[in-house]
Amino acid sequence: MARLSSRAILVRMRFFLFIAILSALASPAKADQFDPALAQLFVDLREGRGDASVLEAEIESRWLMPPEEGTAILVERAVKAIDEDRLAVAETLVAHITSIAPSFAEGFVLEGRLALARNDTGTALRAFRRAVSLEPRHYYALERLGDLALMLGDKPRAHEHYRDALDWHPRQPMLQQKTDRLRTEIYGREI
C-alpha cells in the first residue's frame, strides 16, 4: 500500500475543507413566503413597531430565500442580471427558478420585473398575479399590479391594488400619496 506524503495529505485535507465550505454556502437556510417569522414582522410593520426600513429589509431578505436548495445562487444572479439590464441572461435564470421552484413567489416577482424591463405588460401582469396568489402580503407585487392597472386605464383596480399593498406595508409615504391622489381622481373630493 502506497504511503501518502504529509504534503499530499495536507492538499487533500484542504480540498475537502474547501468542498465542505462551498456546500455550506450553497445550501441557504430554507425560508421564503412560508417562513413563520414573517407573520410577526408584518404585525410589527403594520402596527408601527420598529424601524420600517429594517422590517422591510428583513421581510424582503426572507422572501428572497428560496425553499429549494441550490436555487439561491440562481436568484442572486437573476437579480443582478435584471439590475444590470442583461435581460437575456435574466430570462434564462428566471425560467430555471420558476420551473425548479413553482411555489416560490419571489421567482414570479423576478419574472414580473423582467417583463416590465421588456415592456411586456401581459407577462408582467400574469407574473405579479401569480406572486400575489402565492404570497398575498407581497406589497411590491401588489404595487406593481396597481401600476399596471393604471397603465391600462383601470383606475379603480389600480386604487384597489395600492390599498392592498398599503394594508400590508402602511409606512410607504410615496405609495400613500399615489393612492390618495388616485382616490381623489376616481371618487372626487370628500364633502
N, C-alpha and C positions, 0 to 999 in steps of 0.2 A: 504494500500500500504506500503510495507516494505521500510524502510528508510536505505540508504546505509551509512556506516560509512565513515568518511573522509579518512581513510586508504584504504578502498575498492575503493573509487573514485580516489584516487591517483594512485593505482595499475592499474586501468582501463585506466586512462589518459596516464600513462607510456606505457602501452601495445599499445594503439592506436598511440602514438607518434612513438614507435618502428616500427609498421607496416607502417606508413607513410614514415619513413626514408628508410626502406627496399624497398618500392615501388619506391621511387625516385631513389635509387641506381640501381635498377633492370631495369629501363627504360632509357637507354642511349639516348643521342641526336641522332636523325637519321642522318646518313651520308652515307658512302661507296663511291663507284666509281662515284656515281651521285652527290656528293657534289659539288656545284658550285664553292666553294673556291679552288678546285683542279686546275682549269684552270689557275688561277693566280700563284699558287705555281709552276706549271710546267713551266710557262713562266719565272718565276724568276730562276728556276733551270737550264733551257736551256740557258738563257741569262747570267748566271753567277752572278746574283744579290743575295747577301746574302750568308750566310754560307751553303754550300751544305749539311752538315750533319744535320743541323737544318731543312732545307727544306725537306730533305729525311725523317726525323723523323716525320714531320708534315704530309706529304703525306701518309706515312705508317700508322700513327695513324688513319687517316681518312678512309683509306682502311679497317682497322680492325673493324670499327664500322658498324655492320650490320643494314640494314634498318628495319628488323623485330624486334619488341620489344621482349625482353626475350632471344634473341639469343646471346647477348653479353657474357653472362656467359658461354655458350657452347663454343664460340670461345676462350675465355680466358683459359678454361680448356683443350681444344683441343691443343692449342699452348703449354701449359705446359706439357701435356702428350707426345706430339711429342718430345719436348726438353728433357724430362726425359726418353725417349725410352720406354714408356708404350704404345706400339703400338696397343694392343687390345682395350684399353680404348679410345685411339685417334680415332681408326676406328669407334667405336660406335658414338662418339661425332661428327666426321666429317660427317658421314652418316646422322645424325639428322640435322646438319647445312645445308647441300646441299639439303635435302628434304624440310626443312622449308623455306629456302631462296634460291631458284634456280637461282635468278638473282644476287646473291652476289658473285662477282668474288673471293674474298678472301677465301670463302669456298672451291672453287676449287683449289686455291693455297695450302690450307692446305691439300686437298686430294692428290695433286701432291707431296708435301713434305712427306706425309705419304707413298705414293707409292715408292718414292726414298729411304726412310729408309728401305723399304721391298725389294728393288731391283726389283720392278715391273715396268719395263720400259714402257710397254703398257699403264698401268693405269696412270702413270705419264704423258706421252705424251698427253693422252686424257684430263686429268685434267688441265694441263697447257694451252692446246689449248682452252679449254672452258673458262678458266680465261681470256685469251687474247681476246677471242671473246666478252666477257662482258666488259673488260677494256683494250682496245688496248694500253694504256700507261703503262701497268704493266711491268716495266722494269725487275723486279725479275723473273716473269713468262717467259718473253722473253729470259732472260739469261739462265734459266733452259732449255727451249726448244733448245737453242743453244748447251748447254752441252749434252743434249740427242741426238741431231743430230750428234754431234761429236762422241759420244759413238757408234752410229750406223754406223759411217764411212761416213756420208754425210757432208763433209767439206763445200761445197758451201752453203747448207742450214744453217749450224751452223753459218757461217760467216754472212749470212743474218739476222738471229735472233739476233746475237750480235750487228750488226749495228742498228737494230731496237731498241734494248734496249738502245744503246748509243744515239739514236735520242731523246729519252725522258729523259735520265739522262746521259748527256755527261761528267759529272765530276766523272767518275769512272776509275781511272788510271789503276787498275788491269785488268778491262774488256777491256780497250783501248789497253793495251799491248797484251792481248789474241787475240783481233780482228786483230791487226796489224800483229802478228805472223802468224795467220791463213791466212790472205790475202797473205802474202809472200809465204806460202806453196802452196796455190791454184794457184796464178797468177804469182809467181816468183817476182824477184826484178824489180822495175821500172827502165827504162833506161833513 
